[in-house]
Amino acid sequence: MLLFEGLEPTELEYVIDGNRWTDIYDFYSKELPKLGWNLEYEGSALNDNDPENDWGGFHSR
């Protein structure tokens, strides 16, 4: 399993200390396509112009 360094799986989610979601987003955006994965959907707090929303993370499928 390809897992961002430091992420720990729990029953329903993955957790990591600190605010690392943009690092995780960048990692999977680059690494998963190399393994043949195709992006079907992406939603990110970075997709709007309000910097107050940038803490919100992302969803992808």
KAKAKA-V442792 format. One line per field, one symbol per residue. burial: + if it has 9 or more other C-alpha atoms within 8 Angstrom, else -. Layout:
BEGIN
burial: ???
END
This chain:
BEGIN
burial: ------+----------------++-++---++--------+-++-------++--++---
END
